[in-house]
Amino acid sequence: MTARRAALAVAVLLLSGCTSFSETVAAEDTPEATTAPPSEDGGADDDGCPAERAEPDPDRPVVDLDFRLSADLRTVTGTETVVFTPDEATGELVFRLVPNSPGAAELGNRITVDDVRGDDVREAGYEDAGAEGPGGLYVLQLEDELAAGDATEVELDFTLSLGEGGFERVGSADGTAWWASGFPLLAWEPGAGWARDPFVGILGETATSPAADTTVTVDAPESLTVLMTGAQEEPGEADDGRRTWTSREPGARDVSVAVGPFRTATLTSPGGVEITTGVLDGADVGPGELADWASEDVTELADRLGAFPYDTLTVPLLPVEGGGIEYPSSILMAGADRSVLEHEVAHMWFYGMVGDSQFRDPWLDEAFATYAERVGGQVSQEALDRVLAGPGDVGAAMDEFPGTDEYFGAVYGKGGAALLAARQAAGEGPFDAALRCYVQVNAWTIATPDDVAAALADLPAALDVLVAAGALDEGDLPD
């Protein structure tokens, strides 16, 4: 989920964090690839791909988040209410405490759970999971096993400390505060159970979270503007120097919030997406120009991948440099970089809508987002071959990479190249149709490599490329 601009020399690549493949294998003399136009029936074709995109699970979690930002912009106190209905029996609830990850904690960020309430809760406590104290997971033990299809409701009070600046999911600098994954994040993978994956010391995500019907309320100083995940209502009237902002997103895996003296612009894309951007005084780009960039990316990617997953998109530009961090219907930008923005917009499809285990299968969002921002560009065959010959398996888990360089090289660089090569091998039209069908079928789920293999089952040449790159195993392939 996190997009970093880390200037990493990886083989022949110069990768800009979780951002841009657009400068890595470009060549001047290669004609631009063409893209098959979307079908008028929303993706239905002779191979039986459904015409309608899958809907979110009606039994998905219902999450209400109530945040209060302190006047000094350094502390967020909050209450999270979760109604959880498992698809298999469980005797516990597991929440991931992302702000306690090693990189975030080094900057002074920290989250603690202060109190827990729920009729079914027996006891609660932290688990280490490789994070900084007090721990990376918070686990609620239930009085009795919760059967599949039965619901339980819990409330958690928590305190989030915002560290000094720096490009992280949470922080405070120059009169601005931001927090993303800044609450106990439900770590359930439907069909698999609780995700207790360890935190890692490289630049990347390790969270797994289901799409949830989410409402967010933010109480903040009245002079500041809030930009966050979800369709925002008009803020309430100021009261005692503060104002309340509310939003709702019916398919949010996670939430980001930015609060600051933003100058904003709002426009509606040709596809009907309401885009709101915010910049601070002295920014390198105005809010209107940033909104134009976002609208162009939303429109271009929707033409290839199907309709934008959300009704709205907010893009605050933070007072730090580093890249971008994608969240459902919201992107935290640290630096005004067009290629970074396009990568993050692509994540609205790959991670936001078609989810994945970011620890087990990071390529399912990062390689696909890299591919999506590069598919219309110019890539020489020689450069593509060099990238594909690079070290590392595209489909490796986060703990299998010895460091950040190796992770970026394999997952972003080689992963994006492998998908480009697979498209080339299978034919642009068939590959584009199969990818659109993959999106239609797996919307709002947590996808796996098996789902990719199933989507490409009729394109063996594409599967061969992905197997050779280590993105898929022979065992992933359909019979």
Residue, then its C-alpha position, 0 to 999 in steps of 0.5 A: m500500500t505504501a508508495r515510496r520514492a526511493a532512488l534504488a538502482v536495481a539491475v538496469l532499473l531506476l525505481s522510484g519507490c512504490t511509484s513509477f516504472s515509466e522511466t525504467v525500461a523506456a526506449e525512443d523507437t518502440p511504438e506505443a502499445t494499443t489497448a483494446p476498447p472496453s466492451e459495451d456490456g461491461g466485460a461480458d464476452d464469449d468466454g462467460c466473463p460476468a457482465e457485472r462487477a462483483e458486489p461487496d459481500p453483504d456480510r462484510p464488516v461494518v466499521d465506524l471510526d471516530f477520531r479526535l485530533s488534538a489542538d497541537l496536531r500530535t495526538v489522535t484519540g479514537t473509538e472504533t466500533v466493529v460488527f464482524t461476521p466471520d465466514e468460518a468459526t473463530g474464537e478471537l478477533v485480531f487487529r493489526l497495529v500498523p503505526n507500530s511497524p518498525g519504520a513508523a515507530e522510528l519516527g515517533n509514531r505509536i498506537t495503543v489500545d486503551d479499552v475494549r468493550g463487547d458482550d462476547v469479549r473475554e480478554a484482550g492483549y497484544e502480540d509482538a509480530g515483529a513490531e515495536g512496543p506495545g506490539g503489532l497485533y491486538v487480540l480479543q479472545l471471545e467467551d465462546e466460539l463465534a460460528a460462521g454467519d454469526a455476528t459480534e460487535v466490539e468497541l476499541d478506544f485507542t490513542l495514536s501518537l503522531g511522530e515528527g514529519g518524515f514520509e510515513r503513513v502517520g505524521s505531523a509537520d508544518g501545521t498538518a497532520w495525517w494518519a493512515s491505517g491509524f486505528p486497529l485494522l481488522a486482519w481477517e482474510p475471508g476463506a483463510g482466517w486471521a492474518r498474523d503475518p510478521f512486520v518486516g524491515i523493508l519498505g513495503e506493506t504486510a497488512t491483509s484486511p477485508a473490504a468493510d462498510t466504513t464510516v469515518t468521523v473526524d473532530a479537528p480544529e475549525s481552521l483546518t480542512v479534512l481530506m479522507t477516504g470516502a464520500q465526505e459530507e459538508p462539515g458541521e458548524a464550528d463549535d468551541g473552535r472545532r469542527t466535525w467532518t464525516s465520510r462513508e465508503p461502503g468498500a474500504r479495506d483501510v482509511s486515510v485522513a489528512v488535516g491541514p490548511f489545504r487549498t482545495a479544488t474539486l472537479t468531476s471526471p468524465g466518468g463521474v468521479e468527484i475528485t478533490t485535491g488539497v495543497l499547502d501554500g508553497a506547493d509545486v503544483g496548484p490544487g486545480e492542476l493536481a485535480d486535472w492530473a488525477s482526472e486524466d489518470v482515472t479516465e485513462l485507467a478506467d478505459r482499460l480496467g473498467a469503471f473506477p471503483y469509488d464515487t470519489l477520490t481525494v488527493p492531499l499533497l503533504p508537506v514532506e517528500g517521498g512518493g505516495i501512499e494509496y488508500p481506498s478512494s484516497i491518496l496521500m501524496a508526498g511530492a508532486d510527481r505525475s508518474v507517482l500519482e498514476h501508480e497510486v491511482a492504479h492501486m484503486w483497482f489493484y489493492g483497493m478493489v481487488g485486494d490481496s495479502q500484502f505480506r504473502d502476495p505483494w506482487l498482486d497489487e504492486a506489480f499490477a499497479t506498475y504494469a497499469e501505469r506503464v502499459g501505454g508507454q514505450v518499452s524496447q524488447e531489449a530492455l524488457d528482456r534485461v529486466l526479466a533476467g533480473p534476480g528474484d521471484v516476482g511472487a515471493a512473500m515479503d519475508e523472502f526478500p533480503g532487503t528493500d532493493e531486492y524487493f523493489g527490483a523483483v516485485y515492481g520492476k520485474g513484476g511489471a515487466a513480466l505482466l507487460a511480456a505476458r500481454q505481448a505473448a498472449g496478444e494485447g486484446p485477449f490479455d486486456a479482456a482477461l485482465r478486465c474479467y479478473v477485475q470483474v470477478n475478484a472485485w472486493t475480495i482478497a485475490t490470490p495467484d490462483d485467481v490470476a492463473a484462472a483468469l489467464a487459463d485460456l492464455p498459456a503463453a501469458l502463463d508461461v511468462l509469469v511462471a518463468a518470472g516466478a510470479l506463478d508456480e506450476g501448481d497455480l496453473p489450472d488443469 
